[in-house]
């Protein structure tokens, strides 16, 4: 069968080397269809001449079609037709149930300029844009910015995109989720449409830990403005980074607007001109400490 012959040629070591490190496929014109399933191609290059080529993936071509062919280094008259002019993509994909690396160097996929795209190394480790890492199953590398995109392609009440990391058996998982604006699911009393969510889940979950391994603080912000931070010594700042040289203290900035309505079911603590104030649900304002 033509497809079997194509794969035999594609797995030839010298052919594979040629594909990995030489020029792109060469164009030619189909001049005859052979009973074997091959096509005879008049090559468009200085050497001229014809070549017999096996159509990849069982594709069919007609006389006068402009096609692209790959050649084996050790069989210059045998080729694979990998696509036709104007097709999308330009070259048809190589399809197989399994593709294996020829050596311990791994399986490498590069673009037409020879820039490394994907590496599959031993142990199933994958590198995108660079070599695989010894201690990482997936490594994404790029100059300037390295990013990964997961995006839904529809807008429904069930649409969301999630990055999920999970232990064996699924007893503990951590999810970073972007919810479509049409989502109607509710969690913790919040309708999730339009929300981004960090979620910890699983029958074996002990808790959600947010931590730094250095003396750097944890900072929370909204509207691109810092609102609260936890310092490495355990101090909590609400709207301020000033702690008066204290350690494990709470710093509160003066209220931009003091509360003017009664908080239902509780009270509000705030600073006003350096004084610590409290407004209860009945509207009574009490000074807890002077400035």
N, C-alpha and C positions, 0 to 999 in steps of 0.2 A: 504493500500500500504506500501511496505517496507520503502520507503523514509519518509512517514508520521510517521511511527513508530520510525524511527531513529531520527527524529526531536523532537518527543514527549519525547524520552529518553534524547536527548541532552539538552532539556530545563528543565529537572528535576533539582531542586535546589541542591539536594545532589550530583547528578551526576556531575553538573557543578562545585561544590566545589571540588570534587575529581579530575576533569580534571585540575583545576587551581593550586592545591596545592600538588598533589601526584606524583607518579612515572609515566613514559611514558607508552604508550600502550604496552600490553603484546602480545608476539608472539604465534601462534598456527598453526595447520595444518587442512585444510578443509577435513573432512571425509565424508560429505554427503551434498547434495543439497535438501532442503525441498520444498514441493509444495507451501508453503506460501511465498516463495521468500527468506526465511532465509537460512543461511548455518550453518551446525553443525560443530563446531571447537573443535578439541582436543587440549587443552591448554598445552603449554610447560612451566610448572612451577611445583614446588614441590607438590602442591595440586592435580595436574592432573585433570582428569574429562573432561567432554564435556560442551560446551556452545552453545546456539542458538544465532546467531548474525544477525543483519540486515545490509546488505551492504549499506554503505553511498553513496549518490548520484546515486543510482541505478546501481552501478558497478556490474559486473558479475565475478564469480570465478569458478574454476574447482576443483574437488577432488584432493587432494595432494598439492594445492597451500598453500604457507606459507603466513599467513596474520597477521595483527596486530589489536588487539581488545581493546576497552575501555569499562569499566564496570561501572554500576551505583552502588553506595554504598548501596542503599536500594533494589537492585534487582540483586544479584550476579550471577544469571544464565542468565541474559539478557545483551546483548552487542551490540556494533556497530563496524562493520569492517571498519577501517579507511584507510586501504591501504595494498598493497601486498609487499612482500620482493622484493627489486630491482626496485620498481617503482620510478618515479621521479616526484614530491617529494616523500619522503619515505611514508608519510601519505597523503591520499587524502584530499583536502580541504573541509571544511564544507560550503555548499552553501545554502543561504537563501535570500529571498527578504529583510528581515530585521532581525537584531540581536539587542536585547535590553539589557541594564544593568539590573541586578536583584535588585540593590539598588542605593542609592545616591552616593555610593563609585565609581560608574562609571564602564565602561567595560574595563577590563584589559587583555592584551595579553602578555605572558611571553615565554621565550625560555625554552629548555629542562632542564636547570639548575635552573630555577626559576627567572632569571634576567628579570626585567620589561622591556618590549619592547614598547608597545603602551598603552596609557590610553585615553579613550574617556569619558570626564566628562560632567556634566550637561551644557546645553547651547551649546553643540557641540564643546566645547574646547578640544583640543587634545594635549597630551604630548607624545613625542617620547624619549625614554630613561630615562624617569622620569615623575613626576607628572605634570599634566596640571597647567597652571598659571591662577590666577583669572582674570587678565586683558589682557590675550593673547589668541587668538583663536588657535595658534599653538606655542608650545614650544619644542625645540630640545635640549637635554641635553646629555653630555657625559664627562667622565673624560679625561683630556689631550686635545683632540680636538673634537669639535662638528662642523660638516659640513653637507651641503645639496648638492646633486648632481642632476642637470638636464642635460641630455645629449641626443643629437640626435643619431640615430642608422643608419643613411645613410649619403651620401655625394652627395648633388645635389645643383643646382643653387638656390633652394628655401629653403635649410636647415638652420635653426637657432634654438637656444635655448634661451628662454626669461623668466625672472621673471617679472611679471606685477602686480603692485598694482594700484587699480582703485577705484574711488568714485562710489557711487550709480548712475546708469544711464550712467556711462562711460564718463562724461564730463571732467574729469581730470585723467590722468594716468601717471605713471612713470615706465619706462621699463629699465631693465638691460639685454642686448642682446649680445650673442656670435654668430657671423656670420660664417658659414662654409666658408672654403677657396674658394669654387666654387661659392659663391654668386655673382650675377652680378647686384643686385639692387644698385642704386646710391642715396646717400643722401648728401646734402651740397657739391656736386661736387666730392664726394669720392665714389669709388666703394667699397662696403662694405665687399667683400670677405676677410676673415681673420681678420676682425676688431672686437673689443669689443666695445660696445656702451652704453652710458647712455642717454636715450631719454625721454623727457617730451612731452606730447601730450594731445589732447582733446579740444573740442570746448570751454570749460570753463577755460582753462589754463591761469593763470595770469603771470606765469614765472617759472623759475627753480632757487631755492634757495639752495646754498651750504653754510653751516654755522657750527659753533661750539658754544656750550652753555657755554664753559669755556674759559680760557685765552690761550688755546692751539692754535698753528698756523695751517694754511692750507698749506700743502706742495705738490708740484708737482715734479715728478721725471721721468727720463727715464734711461734705462739700469742700474737700481738699484742705481742711483746717483741722489741726490737732484739737481734740476735745478732752482726752483723758490719757494718762500714762501710768504704768507701773514701773518703778525704777528697780534696778538690780538689788538695792538694799531693802526693798519691801515698802517703799513709800508710794502713796497713791495721790496723783495730782488730777484735779478736776478743773480743767480750763487754765491750769498754771503748771509751771515747772519749778516754782519757787517753794522751798520747804524750810527756809530759815535755818539751814544747816542741820535740820533734824533728820533722824533716821527712823524708819518705820512709822511715819506720820502721814496725815492726810492734809493735803493742801487744796484750798478751794478759792477760786478766783471770785472777785466781786461779781454779783449778778449783773448782767447787761440790762435786764429788765426785771424788777422785783415782782413777785407774784401779786396779782390784784384780784384774783377770784379764789373762792374757797375750794381746795382740793377735796374731792369726794372720797370718803373712806380712808383718809390718811392725812399726812401733813407734808410740808416742804421745808427743808433746811437750806439756808442760803447765806451768802455773805453780802452785807451792804455797808460800803465804806469801811471795810475791815471788821465790822461787827458780825458776830454769828447770830443769825436770826432764825425763828421758826414761825411758820404760819400753819395753824391747825384747820381742821375741816369746818369749824364754826366761824372761821375768819379772824380769830384772835392771833395777833402778832406778838411774839415774845422775844426779847433779846436774851440769848443764852450766854453771851460773853461780849464784853466791850472790845473795842478796837485796840 
